[in-house]
Amino acid sequence: MRRRLMGSGDLARAFPRVHFVGIGGAGMSGIAEVLVTLGYQVSGSDQADSVVTRRLSQMGAVVYRGHAAENISNADVVVISSAIRPENPELVAAHDKRVPVVPRAEMLAELMRLKRGIAIAGTHGKTTTTSLAAGVLSEGGLDPTFVIGGQLLSAGANARHGTGQWLVGEADES
């Protein structure tokens, strides 16, 4: 049976430090943003500086430019996407240190357990449909949490932690 990362009581106490390899990616940055808002200590690395990585830094995440083994020195769990190669130094270091490594999709699933989840999947139109669902819930006064692969124009972001009971997430294989 697979161990659930966030399955018990005080989640931030169980895995308070989360590191994202490729934190600037569309799917990764949204999850990182929600975790920062929830009070997790978030760090991550990316090959390039961007508007997204600067936003995460301003929110309180520690963002490294480039990938290096020492970037994960304090991580309790490491999140990767399918874009991360097996020889990535942070992934290798995580395995060497026996730090749990989870795919982005699994971390999104863990987030969805915290609320009532709506996952949007499919071949085409996931970002648009996820944005529409989040927008409808917002307009209805339900203040959802959302994690989208693109920017929701009305929110000016691809993710937001809402106070309502719903989480709308763009689900894909990465």
N, C-alpha and C positions, 0 to 999 in steps of 0.2 A: 504494500500500500504506500502511496506517495505521501510524503509529509507535507502538510499545509504550512505555508510560511506564517500566515496571519490568523491561524485558527483559534487562538485562545486569548481570553481576557485583554490585557493591556498590550495591544499590538506593537506600539512604539517601544515598549520595554523589551519585547522578544527580539526584534530586529531593528534597532533604532538608527543604524547607519547603513544606508543603501547607496551603492555606487552603480552608475550607468555607464557602460562602455558605448560611446556613440550618443551622448546625451543630447546633442543638437538635432538628432533625427526627429522627424514629425511625430512618430508614435512614441518614441522614448521621452521626448521633452514634455509631452502632455502628462504622462504618468509621473515624471519627476516633479512637475509643477504641483500636482495634486498632493504628492507626498510631502513636499516642502510646506504647503499650506496646512497639512495635518500635523505638522510638528516633527517630522522625521529629519534626521541629519542627512542631507542628500549631497552626494558628490558625483562627479562624472567627468568624462574626458571626451574630446572630439578633436578631429584633425584641424578644424578651422574655427576661428572666432566668427560669430554671427549675431544677428539681432536676437535670435533665440537663446544662445548661450549667455549673452549679456543680460537678457531679461532674467534668466534663472539665477545668475550671479547676484543681480540686484534684489532678488527675492530671498537670498540667503544660501543658495547652493554654492558649493565649492566646485568650480569648473577648471579643469586642466586642459591646456592646449597640447595635443599629442597624447599618445598612449605610452605609458611606462608602468612597470611593475609596482613601483612605489606609490602610484596613485591609489592603489586599493589597500594601503597599509592599515587603515582603520575600518574597513568595510565588514559588516556583518553578513551581507548578501550582495552579490553582483548580478546585475541585470544586463542581458545581451539581446541583440536582435539577430535575425538570420544574416545580416550583412557582416557580422563579426567573424573573421577567419579564426580557425583553431590555433594558429600560431600568434595571435594577438598577445602581447606581453602581459596585459592585465588579466586576460583569461587564463594564460599559463600560470601566472602567479596565484590566482584564485584557486586553481586546481592544486597547486603545490602546497598552499596554506590550508587546504580543505575548507575554503569559504564556499558556502552554497552558491551555485550559479543557476539562475533561472532565466528562461526565455521571456522576452517582453510580453508575449501573449499570456503567459502564466501570471506575471505580475499584474497585468490588467484584470485577469480573473480574480486574483486576490483582492484587488481594490473593489471589484464588483460585489464581493461578499459583504462589504461594509454597508451596502445600501441595496435598494431594490433595483436590479439591473436590467437594462435594455441593451442588448448587443446587436449591432448592425453588421451583417456579413454578406458576402456575395462577390460576384466577379466585377461588376461595375456599379458605380453610384454610391459606394459606402460613405464617402465623405459628405456628399450632398445630403443623403438620407439621414445620417447622424446629425448633421447641422440642422436640418429641418426638425427632427425630433427634439433636439435640445432647445431650439427656438420656440417650438410650440409649448413645451413644458414651462419655459421661462415666461412666455407671454401669458400663460395660464396661472402665473403666480406660484409655481411649484419649486422654483429655484433649484434646478437640478445641478448635479456635478456632471461634467462632461469631459471626455477625452476623445479628440477628433484628430484625424490625420492632416487636416488643413485648418486654416484660421476661420473661426466663426466671426464674421464681420461685426455683428451686433455686440459681441463681447471683446473684440480686438485681440483674441487669443485662441489657441487651439485646445485649451483646457481651462477648467475653473472648478474649484471646490465650492459647491453650493450648500446651502443649509437644508435643502429639502431631502426627501427620502429616496429620490431617484438618481441613478447614475446611468448616463447614456454613453456607450463606448463603441468606437469603431473597431470591430474585430477582424483581424486578418491573420495570416499564417506566420507573420514575422515575430 
